[in-house]
Amino acid sequence: MATVSLKDIAEKAGVSVTLVSYVLNNQHENRIKKETADKIRKVAKSLNYQKNIVARSLKTNKTQSIGLIVSDIANPFFAQLARCIEDEADRHGYAVIFGSSDEDPAKFKRVLDFMSTRQVDGLIIAAPAGSETSIRSLKKSKVPFILIDRYFPGISCDYVGLNNFDAAQLAIRQLLSQKKTRIGMLAFSNPLHTLQERTRGYEEALRSAGIRLEKSRVKQLGTSVSYAEVKAAMDALLDQPKPIDAIFCASNLMSGYCLQYIHAKRIKVPERIALVGFDSLDDFELFDAPYAYIRQPIQQMGSLAIQRLLSKLNGETKSAFLELQAELIVKQPARNPE
């Protein structure tokens, strides 16, 4: 199939090639009659005209595309965040190219290099632990980028994410309000600062309540957590001389597996164990037990990331560090537990 050119459209519409270019690129709209613009667009549609993005990028040095790198696009949190970013980018005329690092700094660098070869206009990045060198190199390259969800305290750059420290304290205060004092935590072994802030928030909330910290009540799990890990951790927490009476889970996957464990063991919630998790999953609705979870402002996070990146693309040089506050959601069972 032959490529339709601006000249083809101009000849059929009976106008100049320059006028066609202005209309299809939304330029000088106030100087072109609406009837003429509508006619040109109608002709372009009838000819199935497609913009030559490659030629346009060579001329403007822009591809109208944004690269998004997350740890795992299959994770419900990142999938939802990616959708919010894609929708917001689309409203501004940008397409989004997705990539996952799988929490591997070497793979992250490969994905980052791939994005660069595609000449994306800017990047939004949820970087894995150990990727500081790649981020510093990216800063030197002058490619506009925004860190989202994770940041590195030693690197000054734009960031949009949650105040994880405050969010964790909010979760523990909820458990304390239920008169729970032996509160365990399923935490991350991942050294990322933002994830460790959840553990620090847990610890500070207990200190403020006058409760002694017990290291044995904190179980560190891998980022790609499995049910077997959660089961082993919960078994250990409940087999202690003074077993836990509440549990705080640092991620949605941990919370989901924890609810599975509680259901399998027929543990009464919240009488025997109260639960507060981080984020939610659709599957949570299947569990007929009262629990609470920290809800991150994902829509706001995605919108702010795009807005900040567009500001950078328009020449903004000042960096912004934006930490958002979480919301506590308390869920009640569909029916009273027996």
JOCORNOR-V798317 format. One record per backbone hydrogen bond with DSSP energy under -0.5 kcal/mol. CO is the residue of the C=O (numbers start at 0). NH is the residue of the N-H. If there is no record, write none. Layout:
CO/NH + CO/NH
This chain:
4/8 + 5/9 + 6/10 + 7/11 + 8/12 + 9/13 + 9/14 + 15/19 + 16/20 + 17/21 + 18/22 + 19/23 + 20/24 + 21/26 + 22/25 + 27/30 + 28/31 + 32/36 + 33/37 + 34/38 + 35/39 + 36/40 + 37/41 + 38/42 + 39/43 + 40/44 + 41/45 + 42/46 + 43/48 + 44/47 + 50/52 + 51/55 + 52/56 + 53/57 + 54/58 + 55/59 + 56/60 + 63/94 + 64/120 + 64/121 + 65/96 + 66/123 + 67/69 + 67/98 + 68/125 + 69/100 + 70/101 + 71/74 + 74/78 + 75/79 + 76/80 + 77/81 + 78/82 + 79/83 + 80/84 + 81/85 + 82/86 + 83/87 + 84/88 + 85/89 + 86/90 + 87/91 + 88/91 + 88/93 + 89/92 + 94/65 + 95/97 + 96/67 + 98/69 + 100/103 + 102/104 + 103/107 + 104/108 + 105/109 + 106/110 + 107/111 + 108/112 + 109/113 + 110/114 + 111/115 + 112/116 + 113/117 + 114/119 + 115/118 + 121/66 + 122/145 + 123/68 + 124/126 + 124/147 + 127/130 + 130/134 + 131/135 + 132/136 + 133/137 + 134/138 + 135/139 + 136/140 + 137/141 + 137/142 + 138/141 + 143/122 + 145/124 + 146/159 + 147/149 + 150/152 + 151/154 + 153/155 + 154/156 + 157/146 + 158/321 + 159/148 + 160/323 + 161/163 + 162/166 + 163/167 + 164/168 + 165/169 + 166/170 + 167/171 + 168/172 + 169/173 + 170/174 + 171/175 + 172/176 + 174/177 + 174/179 + 175/178 + 180/182 + 181/183 + 181/244 + 181/245 + 183/247 + 184/186 + 184/218 + 185/249 + 186/220 + 191/195 + 192/196 + 193/197 + 194/197 + 194/198 + 195/199 + 196/200 + 197/201 + 198/202 + 199/203 + 200/204 + 201/205 + 202/206 + 203/207 + 204/208 + 205/210 + 206/209 + 212/214 + 213/216 + 214/217 + 216/184 + 216/218 + 217/219 + 218/186 + 218/220 + 220/188 + 220/189 + 222/224 + 225/229 + 226/230 + 227/231 + 228/232 + 229/233 + 230/234 + 231/235 + 232/236 + 233/237 + 234/238 + 236/243 + 239/242 + 240/242 + 244/273 + 245/183 + 246/248 + 246/275 + 247/185 + 250/254 + 250/277 + 251/255 + 252/256 + 253/257 + 254/258 + 255/259 + 256/260 + 257/261 + 258/262 + 259/263 + 260/264 + 261/266 + 262/265 + 267/271 + 267/272 + 268/289 + 273/246 + 274/291 + 275/248 + 276/278 + 276/293 + 280/283 + 281/284 + 282/285 + 283/286 + 285/287 + 286/288 + 290/330 + 291/276 + 292/294 + 292/328 + 293/278 + 293/295 + 294/326 + 295/297 + 296/300 + 297/301 + 298/302 + 299/303 + 300/304 + 301/305 + 302/306 + 303/307 + 304/308 + 305/309 + 306/310 + 307/311 + 308/312 + 309/313 + 310/315 + 311/314 + 319/158 + 319/321 + 320/322 + 321/160 + 321/323 + 323/162 + 326/294 + 326/328 + 327/329 + 328/292 + 328/330 + 330/290
